[in-house]
Structures are given as C-alpha cells and as structure tokens.
C-alpha cells in the first residue's frame, strides 16, 4: 500500500463501505487502522455493550483477565469526559498503576465515537500520539462512523410494516374455526417441543492426553547440555534421554577431592604431633570430624556427577515441545523436563467454560470431535470434573474434566477438537432457557 495518508484513508474508507456486517466493521476498525499509523493494542468499547472487538483476535471472550482490566480502566473518572484523551498509568488509582505495564505499553489514546453512548476506540503503543496522528485518526473515524450508521439502518427491521402485516393475518385467521387456525396448531407444536425430553449437553474444547504419563524431572541442579531424543519419538526402557553439562560438577568434585586430601594430611600431621605432645590429642577428634565432613561432600558430588545422564524408566513416546529451548537452560532439582506416555494409554481432557457448568455426574457420556478427523468421533466416559476453576494457558478460567476412552483409538496424543458432554435428562424448554434464566437471576437477583 502507498505510504500517502490520503490514499490510505481512501482505501480504508472503501473497505468500510464494503463491509457486510457490524462485526466486520468492528474487526476492520481494530485491525486495519494499523495501516494508517502503528500501534500495539486496539479496543473498541461500545458503552453498555462492552468490548465489541480487539486487535489480533477474531472473537472476543468476555471472561478474561485482560478484558476485566480494560473494564476497570474505563470505569475510572476520565471515561466520563468528552473528546480525545491521552492516557497513561497515572489515570489509574495508585494501587492499580503497576498493572498498566502488564497489559499495555506506556502510552494510550482514547477517541470518542457516536455509534453508541460512551463508545470509544482505545489505541496503545510505546511512543506518544502526536497531533498529526490524532488528526488522521479523527478523519478515518468520521468515515468509519458513517459506514456504521448506514449499515445499522440497513439491518434495522421495518417494524411498523411487520406489525401491520401481522394484524391483518391475525384478523383473517380469527374468522376460521379454531381447528383450522394455523396459530392454534403452532402453539400446540411449540408447547409439545417445550416438554420434549432431551439430554443436557455442553460443548467444551478438548484434546487427547496421556492418562498416566511418566514424568521425567531433573535429578540434579545444573544446565542441560544436549538431548538424545526428539519429540514424539518412541523410546525403550533405559534409553538415554538427555544429559547435563558436567564441567561445573567436575570442577566441584576436583575441589572437594583436594579439600579432602588437605584434611587427611592435616589429620596425619596432628596425629604425629599428638605422639609427642598431649595437647594435640584433643584436636584429633575435631580433625577427624572435618575429614568425615569433607568425605561426605566429596561422595555426594561424585554421586551427582553419576546422575548427569538421565535415561527412560519405561518404554513409550516422548512428549516434549522443543528440545532446543532446554539446551543451555539452568534447571532446578525436580523441575519437569518431559513426559513419556504409552501410545495406548490415552484419555480425553476438556475445559468446561464457566457459563456452561451443569450437573455432570461421573459416567456421563463424552464425544470428542477431532479437528483432524471430524467424521470419526472418539467416545469416552466422564471420570473427573474439577471442583474449582483453574487458569488455562490462554488466560481464561475453566473447569477441567477427564474422560476414559470406551474403545481404543488410532488417534495420537495431542490432537484437539470439540468435546460434547451429555448430562442428565431435562426438557427442551429448560435447555433453551437455562442461560437466559441464569443471566436474569444473577443480574436482577430474582
């Protein structure tokens, strides 16, 4: 794209006019504005609706620590002011100012929008936004807001015309016998569907994981020198997995040996002097104790040196991300390095979102639809559901559940998909209204 701001604005305006939905427009604002000027983070805030779009993601998940922090930022007094505002960590309370550097770079800019009450576009980057930057952004926002209003009018239903059509159809239907009125049969059908028995089902991201893997931990404190296996490699029992750098341990062993020899020489000298002078006899016990201490240290370091090579305690497949990230890295005693799993020892692990928690007794049916093989689902039986939500690697909270496979599967560990968990029986009406009812009760306290 040409570097001219006018050409960039023209191109962005053309993309905004070609957008087919409000979601597409929101995504366009947070992600393609970067062509006009650089930034690291972008947030589209629509007032009561909350966060509508974020830069770098196609779908916004509301229950994340990052969005909670953004909402706390917009709850500060500065958000009540109108106009363009430059923001920094000082716009937060003193106790919350350290959290700014965790989520955003040093400088941010808030630009008001007229698409909703309290709507704003938030941009964050390392350098300050100049007046020229603000002028370019305001010019682009005028075009974008015009496209938003035009698209919103197109998607707004013609309510008055629909009401007139419904009134006319209702009047004509009222002149027929009740058993010939389509509305009566429609209501009967809907009532029957409301009480249709269905299983309470929820969907959750899942994957195939080893059921009881052998965890290989660092037996000593040191630096890993090299790996002798690769990820997903099949190993046999006793096969060498990796080894530590022996240079530091060898030097410590040499120093300990020299210290021991010095203590032994001192003991011999003290023993020789004790034959002629009684006062040296009292020192023999202390010197002997020092020899024992130095010998214990020497033997310990020798045993550590013998543990620098780590071998597999059983046969299986190596579960490891990237060996190069471990080479040259200092590790502590007991730190997990890799896992070894038997190919047939597989189960399903899924993460149940906070909003989808229902009664799922042990033994509930679970079906995993893998992304790599959607036509060959994996069937399992629920064996464990955590009582507390845990933090996932993607910074969201969810409940961990595990399920035992009902039959062997040809799929390997690590394949991901969507798990459907079936719980107790309920009515279709409750299944459809469960989330709206929960939202009403939590919001209004009814």
Secondary structure, DSSP 8 states (H G I E B T S, - for coil): --S-HHHHHHHHHHHHHT--SHHHHHHHHHHHGGGTS--SEEEEEEGGG-EEEETT-SS--SSBHHHHHHHHHHTSGGGGS-S-EEE-GGGS-GGGGGGHHHHS-SEEEEEE-SSSTTEEEEEEESS---HHHHHHHHHHHHHHHHHHHHHHHHHS--HHHHHHHHHHHHHHHTTS-GGG-HHHHHHHHHHHHHT-EEEEEEEEEEEEEESS-EEEE-SSSEEEEEES--TT-EE-TT-EEEEE--HHHHHHHHHHHHHHHHHHHHHHHHHHHHTT-GGGHHHHHHHHHHHHHHHHHHHHHHHHHHTSEEE-SS-EEEE-S-GGGTTT-EE-TT-EEEEEE-TT-EEEEEEEEGGG-----TT-EEEEEESS-TTS-EEEEEEEE-SS-EE-TTSBEEEEEEEEESS--S--TT-EEEEEEEEEEEEHHHHHHHHHHHHHHHHH--
